Amino acid sequence: MPPTTAHLEALNGPQRRAVTHGEPVLPKGFRSGPLLIVAGAGTGKTSTLAARVAHLVIHGVDPGRILMLTFTRRAALEMRRRARDLVKQALNETVTGISQSMLQRMQWAGTFHAIGARLLRHYARHLNIDPNFSILDRGDSADLVDSIREELGFARLDKRFPRKDVCLAIYSHRVNTGSPLKETLEAQFPWCAPWAEELTQLFRAYVERKQRLSLLDYDDLLLFWHAMMQEPRFAQHVSRHFDHVLVDEYQDTNRLQAEILLAMRPDGDGLTVVGDDAQAIYSFRAAAVDNILGFPEKFTPRAEVVTLAQNYRSTQPVLDVANALMAEAPRQYRKHLLSTRGDGPRPRMVAVDDLPTQAEYVCSQVLKKREMNVPLRRQAVLFRTASHSDLLEIELTRRKIPFVKYGGLRFLEAAHVKDLLAILRWADNPRNELAAFRVLQLMPGMGPVNARRALQAYEEKGRAIAALREFAPPAEARIAWNKLVDLLGELSRPEREWAGQVRLVREWYKPLFERLYEHFHTRVGDLDQLELLSGQHPTRERFLSELTLDPPQATSDLAGQPLLDEDYLVLSTVHSAKGMEWDCVHVLNVVDGSFPSEFSTRSEALLEEERRLLYVAMTRAREELSLVQPLRFAVASQAPRSDAHVYGGRSRFMTEKVLKTLEETVFHGSRLAEAALGEAATEVLDVTTRVRQMW
C-alpha cells in the first residue's frame, strides 16, 4: 500500500515542495540532499517543518534516527507534537499506533546545548572528560569567574576592571564566534581592550578551574561538541546515528553550531535547515547571518532552496510596508510576502510633538481599539530598547491601563530606578526604613549588618540627620557617607524647592551607580527620564505618590509574575517579540538613534541588522500597524523649567518607497489644545453686551 498523502493536503505549493524534497528508498526509508527552506514571517514555518518530519516517518524513516535541533525546549516539544498529530491524521489512527510509537522513539529532538550534553556524556571517556561532569548555568559561571577574578587581584586594581558579568559575556562571545580575543574586544567591548592580557589570564584560569572540577558551562557544551566533530572518525561515528538532521531558526546559529552541522553532514545528505535571513537579529549573541546566506554554496551540488512567501498572519497593507523596507536590503534571499487574508487598513506613520505626546497617542489608540472590541492583550507596543517605554509606562499607570512588559524590567521595578527613588522617599519620610535600608547598602562596605547598625543608631537619636553624622561607617564608605548626610540635610530643608532635587540625588548616586551596574551606560536613559518627569510635578510628595506601585512589586529587583487585570496590554522589546503576533502593533521612536540604534551605525552589517529588526517589528502586526515618530527630544541635563530640546531625524529606513506604503498623519495631543485654551482665556469678551444687542 503506497504511503498516504493526507498530511500534505493543507500545504500550499512551496510548502509541499519543501516537505517532499527527496525520494523514497525501497523497501522503506527516504533519501534527500541538502535543503534550505527560507520561511518569511508568518508563512507557516513550524507547520512545514513538522510536516517534513511526518513525511519522513510515513515513508519508513525510524523516528529514533531523526535529529531535530531547535533553540528552545518548548519549540522541540511543539514540533514533536505537531508531527505526531500529522502522522496520526494521515494514517487515520485511533489512540495507539505508529504515531504514538513515533513520539516515544523521537528522543533526539532538543536544543543545541541539550543534544550536545547528551553526546558529550556518551563519548566522554573517548574525549578525556569525566562523564559525570556538572553543567554550570550562567549565574554559577559568573560567580566562578568572579571568584577567580578576586584571587588574581583584578578586583583590587586602581583602575576599573570589568566585573564578572562583562567578563563572562566577553568569554562567551569569543568562544561562540571563534574570533580572537582582540577582535572581540574591539568590536563589542572597546572599553575593555586595554585589559586583553589580564582577561586572557583570567579566562585561562577559568578554563583550568572548570576542567579540574569537572565542570562545563553552556559555551563548553558547544565548544567540546565542535572540537569532537573536527576529528573525522568522531564526526562519522556521530553522523551514523542519524539518517536526517533538521534545524529550526537556522539564521540564529553561531559559527560553532554551523560548523558542527557541516562536520556531521559534509555532503548535506539528509540535512534540512529552516530560517529567514530577514529575521536575523541576534548578532549580539554571536549569531551569524552568513550561515544562512552562504548555506547553499557549502555543498556540491548546491543545496536546494525553497522560499515560502504566502503569509497567513498579516493583511496585505502591513506586508506592503515590510516588503518595501526589505526590498532595499543589499544582501538577502529576495521574497515578496503575499497575504492570504486580503486587504485591511493602511499602516500609519504618525508624527508626534515629543515623547509625552507619543505616550498620550498610544494610550488613546489602545483605549479606542478596546472600545471597538479589540482586547488589550491583542494589542502590543514594541520598542528598540527597554528604556524607550519609560514614559509610556507612567501614562498607562496613570490611566489605569494594565500591562505586562517583556525584554527588560518594568521601568519602576528596575534596580537603579528604585535606588534613586529610595533616596527621595527617605528624605520625604524619615520613618521609611525600607527606603533607608536600600540606600545605606548602596555604599561600599555597607552590607546588611552595617546598614542595620546605622539604622538602629539613627532611630535611637530620633531619626535626626545629625545622628547619621555621628555614626562611624566602614572606611571605604566614608566619602559617600559624608556626602549622603549632606544630601539628606539639603533635601530635608523645608524651604528647599522641589526643582533640582533629582539632579542633586543623581550627583551623589553617579559613582555608586557606575560601580554597582555592569552596563550602566545602557541604564542612564532611565535616570534621565526620571529627572524629566520630576519637572511635571509641583512637589516631591506628588511625584513620589504618582510613581508608587503596589508594595509587592516595589520590594523586588526582579520582574515577577505581573498582577493581571481582566485584560492587559503587551509591551515588549522587538527582540523579545520575535515569533509573536498581535492584531494591533505600535512601534515607538521610529527615528534615527532608535531605528537604527545610535550604537549600530559604525558598520554596514550592524545597520542591516537594524533594518531586519524593524522588519520583525512590522511583521508582528496582523491587522493594524502604526510607526510613531517623535519630533522633539528633551535634553536631559538642563536648568529647571528649561525647555531645551533637540529635533529627532526620521529613520533612514523610512525612504520614499517605504513612505508610499504608509499613511502619514500628525497627532498633537492635549497639551497643545490646553495651551491654545490658555491663550484664548487671556482675551476679554463682553458677552452681556453682545446678548443685549440681539434685541
N, C-alpha and C positions, 0 to 999 in steps of 0.2 A: 504494500500500500504506500503510495507516494506521500511525502510529508505534507501536512496541511499548510495552507497559506492564510488562515484566518487571522493570524497576528499581523498581517500586512494590510488588512482592509482599511484601517483608519489612517494610513500613512499617505502623504502626498508623494508626487513623483520623485523628487530628490531624496526624501526620507527613505523611500523604498529602495532606491539605488544604493544608498549607504548601508541599509540593513542587509541587503542581499549580496553585497560585494563579495566576490569569490565564487567558488564552485564546490558542490558536494563531492565527497570521496566515498566510493563504494568499498565495503558494504555499508559503512556508516562513518561519518566524520565530515569535516569541512575544511577546505584549504583556501587561503586568501593572501594576497600580497599586502604591502603597507597601505593604509588608508588614513587620510586626514579628512575629518568632517568639520568644515567651517560653518559653525552654527551661529547665525546672527541672533541678536537679542530677541527673545520671545518666539523663537522658531521651533520649539519642541525638542531641544537638545536631549533632555533627560528621557523623554519618550522614545527617541530614536536609539539611544544607547541601550536602553532596556530591551527594545525590540531586537536589537542586534544580538544581545545575549540570548534571548528566547529563540531566535533563528538558529543560532549555533547549537543549542540544546536539542531543538526539534530535529536537527539533522544528525544527531547522534554524538555530538561532542560531549565528553564527560565534564559535568559542571565542576568537578574537583580539579580539572586541569585548565580552568579559566582563571586568569589573574586579572582582577579589576582594581585599579588604583584611583583613589579619589583624594580630595583634600579635607574631607570631614567624615567622621564615622557615620553621621546621620545620612550623608549622601550615599555611602556604600549600602547601608541598610535599605534606603529607599529604592536604590537600583535593584537590589536582590528581590525586594517585594514586588516591584513592578514587573520584573522579568518572570517571576513565578506566576503572577496573575495572568500574564500574556500566554504562557505555556498552558496553564490550566484552561483558559478560554479557547485556545487554538485546538487543544485535544479534547475539548468538551468533557472534561473530567468532573468527577464528583469530589468528595472531600479528600480522598487519598489518590495516589498515582504518581506519575513521573514528576509533576510539578512539586509535590511535597518532597520527593527524593532529591530533586534539584536543589531545593532550599537547604536541605541538610548537607548536601555534598559541596555546595558552593561556599567553601570556607576560606578561599583566598581572595576575599573582597574586603578592602580596607584602605586606610590612609597609607601614604608612602612610609611614614615613620612606623606604623604598626606592622606592616609587612616586612620592613627592614629589620625590626626587632626579632620577628619570628625566624627569619632566615639566618640572622647572626647567631641566635641561640642554637639553631640546627647545625651550623657549621663552626661553632665556637672553637672546638678542640683543634680544628684544622687551621684556625686563624690566630692561635696563641692568645685567646682571650677566655676568661672564665665564663662558662655557660650560665652561671648563676649571677651574672652581672646585674647591678641595680641601675635603674634609669632615673636620672635626675630631672625634675621639672625645672622650669625657668627660675622659679624662686630659689630652689636649692642650688642651682648653678650660680646664681648671682651671689648667694651667701658664701659659697665656696670661693668664688673669685674675690670677694671682699675679705675673707679670712687670709688668703694668700697675699692680697694687696697690703694688708696690715703687717703681715710677717716680713715682707720685703721692705717695709719702711716707706712705702709710697703714700701712705695716709698721713705721714708727718713731715712732708716736704714743705718748704716755704713758698711754693708756687702751687697753683691749682692743678691737681692731678685728677683725671676723670674718675668718677665714682663707679660703683660696681655695675649698675645697670648699663651705663655707657660702655664700660669695658666689655661687658658681655655682648652688647649689640655690635661692637667692633669685631670681636672674635667671630660671632655668628655670620656677619656679612662677609668677612674674609674667607671663612670656610665654605659658605654656600655659593659664592661667586668664583672661587678659585683665584681671585686676584691677589697679587702681592699686598702685604700689609700697607706699604707706602701708597699704593693706588687707592686702597680702601679709605685710608685717612684723608688723602687729598680730595677724593670725590664726595665722601659722605660725612666725614668728621674733621674738617680742616683745622679746627682749633686744637685738636689733639695731635696734630702732626709732629710737634716738637718732642712728643713722648714716645716716638716709634721704638727706640731702643728699650725703654723701660717696659712698654707694652709687650714687646717680644719676650722679655724676661718673664713677665707676669704670665703670659699665655703658655710658655714652655713649662713653667712650674705648675700651672693649672692642668695641663695635659698629663704631666708626670704624676700629679696627685691623684687624678682620676684613675689612671692605669694601676697605680699602687693599691687603690682601694676598690678596684673592680667596679668602677662607675662609668656609665655612658650618659652623656646629655643628649638632648634632641638632635643637635647637629651631628653628633657622633654616629647616630643611627644611620644617617645618610652617608657620612664620610667613610665609615667602615664598610658599608654595603658597596659603595663606589669603589673603594680600594680592592675589595674582593672581586668585583666584576672586571677589574683591569687585568686580572690573571686569566688567560683564555680557558684553562681547564676548569676553573670555578665557574666562569661565565657559561660555558657549555653545559656543565652539570646542572646549574640552576635553570637554564633555559629548557632543559629536557623535562623539567617538572610541569611545563605549561605548553598547551597547544595554541592558546590565544591569549594575548595581553591587550586589555582595553584601558584607556586612560581618559579620565574626565578632566575638564578645565586645563587643557594642556598649555594654554597661554600663561598659566600661573606657575609653571615649573621653573626651577632654577637650573644652573649648569649641571650640578651633580645629578639631579633627577633625570635630565635629558640624556646624560652620558650613561647612566645606569640602564636606561631603556635601550639605547643603541648597542650597548655591550651585550645585552640579553638577546636582542633581535637585530644583529648586524645586517641581515638581508631583508628585514622588515616582515618576515614571514609571520602571519597571524597578528600583526600589530595594528591596532586601531586607536587613533587619538582623536578627541573631540575638543573643540575650543573655538574662541572668537578673538582674533587679534585685536579687534576694536574694543575689547573689554579687558585688555592687558593693562592693569593699573596698580600693580604691586611691586614695582622695581625697588621700593624701599625695603622690601622683604627679600631682595635678591632675585626676584622673578625676572626672567629674560624673555622679552617678546621675540627675540631672534629664534628661539626654539621652535615656535610655531611658524614664523615666516620662512625659515630655512628648512623646515621638515621635509618637503618633497624631494629636495636635492640631496638628501642624505643617503638615498638609495638608488641602485641601478637595477632595473629601470626605475624611473622617477615614480614616487608614490602617487596613487590615485587621490584626487581632491574632489570632494562633493560639497557644494555650497548650499546651505539651507537659508532661504531668504523669505519664505512665506511666514509672516508674523501673525501669531494668534493672540497677541496681548493688546496692542495699541491700535487706535484709529489711524487712518492714513495721514491726516494732517500732522499728527505727532511724529510719524515716521518720516514725513517730508522734511521736517526740521533736522532730524537726526541724519538722514541721508545727505542733506546739503552740507552739514557740518563735516561728515567723514569724507565727502567727495573731494575735499581739499587736502586730505592727508597724503603725503608723498609716497609712503610705502605701506601697502596693505593688500589683502585679498578683496578685490572690488566686489561689492554686492549692493543691490538696491532692494531694501526691505519693502515688501508689499503686504498690506493688511488684508486679513480675511474678514475684518469687522466693518469695513467700509468707511464712510465719511464721519466727521464729527466736528466739534468746534475748533476754530483755528487757534493754535498756541499764541500766547501773547508775550511781547517784550514790554515790560512795564517800567517806566522811568518814575522814580520817586525822589523827593527832595533830599532825604537823608536817612540814616539808619532808624531813628524812631518812627519815621513815616513808613519805612519798609515794614516794621513790625506791625504798625497800625493797618497797613494794606493787607498783610497776610491774615491777621485776625479777622478783619471784616469779611474777607473772601471765605475763610474757613466757616464762619458763622452763617454766611449766606448759603453756602453749599449744604450745611447741616439742615437749614430750614427747607432745603429742596430735597430732603431725604437721602443725602449722602452722609453716612455715619462718619464721625471724626476718624475712626480707625481705618477708613478707606481713603483718607487724605494724608499727605505727608509733606514735610518741609525738609529739603535737602540743602547741604552746605559743604563747602570745601574743607573747613576746619571747625572743630568742635566749638571754639570760642565765638564763631560767627553767629550763633543763635542766642547770645547772652541777652540782648535787649528784647528779643522776641520772647524769651522765657519769662522775663519780667512782665511783659504786656499780657501774655497768656495767663499768668498767675493773677494779675490784676482783674482780668475779665472772667476769671473762674473757668477757664478752658483747660481741662485736664490733659496731660500729655506724658508720653514716655520718650526717652532720648537714648539713641544708640550711637556708639562711636565716641565715647568720652563721658565723663561725669556731667550731671546736670550742673549748670553754672553755679548755683548757690550751694552745691554739695562738694565742689572741688576744694581740695585741702587748702590751697593758697588763698582762695576767696574767703574761706572760713577763718583762716588765720587773721586776715586783715579786719574782717567784721568783728572778730572776737575782741580786738583791742578797743574798737569803738563801743562795743557792748559793755565791756568792763568799765570804761570811762563813763558811760551813760548810767550804769547801775553798779555801784561798788559792791553790792551783795551778790553779783553774778559770778559765783565761784567756778562755774563751768567754763565761762569765757576766760577768767583769770588763770585757771589751771592750764588751759590750752596755750595762752600767751606765754606763761612762765617757761613752758617746755620748749619754746622756740629757740631759746638761747643755748649756746654750747655749754655742756656740763650740767644743765638743769634737767635732770631726769625726773621721774615721778616722785622720788623720795625728797629731793631738794625742793621741788615745787610745792609739795605738801608742807614742808617745814616753813617755807616762805609764807604760804597762805595762813598757816597757824599763827605765825608772828604778826601778820597783817590783821587777822581777826582779833587777836588779844589786845591790839592797840586801837581798837575801834574802827578798823578799816581806813585809817588815815594814811595819806600818801607818805607822810613823814616816817611812818612805821617801816615802809619799804626801804627808805634810805638807811635805816639802822640795821637792816638785815645784811649778813655777810654772805654773798653768793660765792660759788666756786671761782677761782682765779680767772679761768678762761671766759667767764660770763661777765666779768666786772665792767668792761666798757659798755656792752649792750645793756647791762642792768642800770647803770647810771643814766644812760640816755632814755631808758624806759621810764624811770622815775620822773625825769624832766618832762617827758612827753605826757604822762598821765597828769602831772601837775598843770601843764598848759591846757590840756583838754578839759580839765575839771574847773577851770576858772569860769564863774557864772557869766562874766562879761565877754568871754571869748566867742567870736562869731562862728557860726557853723561853716561858712565858706572857708575853704582852705584846710579844714581839719584832715580830710583824707590825704591831702598832699603831705602833711606833717607825718601822718602814720606811715605812709609809703617810704619816706626818707629814713625813718627808723628801721623799717622792715626790710629794706633793699638788701643789705649784706646778709641777713639771715635767710631771706628768700633765695638768694643765689647759692647759699651753702646747702640748703635743705633739698632743693629740687634739681634733678639732673638736667632736664631740658627746660630750664627756667625761661629761656628766650621765647619758647612757644606759649608760655603762660602769661607773659606780660600783658597781652591784649585783654585778658580778663580784668586785670587790675586797672588798666586804662578805662575800661567800660565802667567799673565801679566808680572811679573818680568823676567821669562824665555824668553818671546817674545821680551822684550826690548833689550836683547843681540843680537838679529838678525838684528838690525837696526843701522846704523852708527851714527845717530843723533836723538835728541829728536823730531825735526820737522818732519823727515821722519817717525818716529814711530807713532806720532800722526796723520799725514796725512793719512797713510795707514790703520789706525784703525777707521777713522771717517766714520760714517754712515750718511745717509740723515738727515738733521736737524729735520724734524717732529718726527722721531723715537728717536732722541738723546735728546729730551726735555721731555720725559715721563719715569717714573719709571715702568709703566705697559706696558706689551706687548700688543699693539693694533692690529688692522687689518693689516696683512702683506701686503707690496707692492708686488703684484704678477706680474710676467712676463707672457709670453705666457705659461710658464710651471714652475714648482718649485719642488725641492727635498724635501722630508719629513724627518725631524729629530725629534726623539721622545724618551723619556724615555720608558722603557719596560712597566711600569705601565700604561702609557697613551696610549700605542699601543694596549692594550688588546681589542679584538673584531674587530681589523682591519686587513687588508691584503694587500700585495704588490707583484708584480712579482719578484723583486729582493730585498733582505734584507742583509745588512751588520751589524754585531754586533761588537761593539768596545770593546777593553780591556777585552778579554776573558782570564783573568789571575786571580790568587788568589789575593784578595783585592778588586776586582770588581765583579767577579762571582766565589765564593761568596764575598759579601761585607765584608770588614775587621770588620765591626760593627756587623756582624751576625754569628761570629764563636764561640760565647760563649755558644751556646746550639744547640742540635741536631735538635730541632724544627725549629729554625731560619735557620739552614743550609739547611734543607729540603725545606723550603720556597724559598731559593735562587736557589735550583735546579729547582723548579717549575717556577721560574721567567725566568731562561734561557730557559726552555721548551716553555714558552709563546713566548719568542723572536724568537726561531727557527720556531715555527708553524705559524708565520705571513707570511712566505715566500711561494709563490705559485710555482715559477719556480727555482730560484737560491738563494742559501744561502752561505754566507761567514762569518766565525768567525775569527776575527783578533786578533793576539797575539803579542803585542809589547814586545821586548826582554829586552829593557833598559828603565829606567825612570830617568830623570834628577833630581838631588837633588835640592830642591827649594832654600834653603838658602846657597849660596856658593859665593866665591870670583868672581869678574868679570873675564870673559874669562876662567873660570874654566870649566872643563868637568866632574865634579863629577857626578856619577850616580850609580843606583842600578839595579840589574837584577830582572826582574819580573818572578815569577814562574807560569808555566802553570796552568790553572784552575784545581782544584782537581776533577772537574766533567768530565774532558777530560781523561777518563780512557782508557785502551787498547781496550775495547769493543766498546767504542764510537769512538775512533780514526780509527777503522777499517771501519767505515761507511763514513769517510771523506778522501778527497784528500789533503795531506799535501804539501804545497808549501811555497816558500820564495819570498819576494819582498824586494829588496834593495833600490830602489828609485834613484832619480837623484843625490843626494848629494854624494853617493858613486862613481857614474860614474864621477862626476866633480872632486872628489879627485883623481881618477885614471888618469884623463886627466892632472891634475896639476902635478902629479908625472912624467908622460911621458914627459911633457914640459921641465923638467929640463935636459933631455938628449940631447946631441949635435949630429946631424946627418948631414954629409956633402953631401947634396943632389946633388949639382952641379957636384962633382967628380964622384958620382955614375952614373949620367946620361951620362957624357963624356965617362965613361968606357964601356957603351953599344956599342960604335963604335970603 
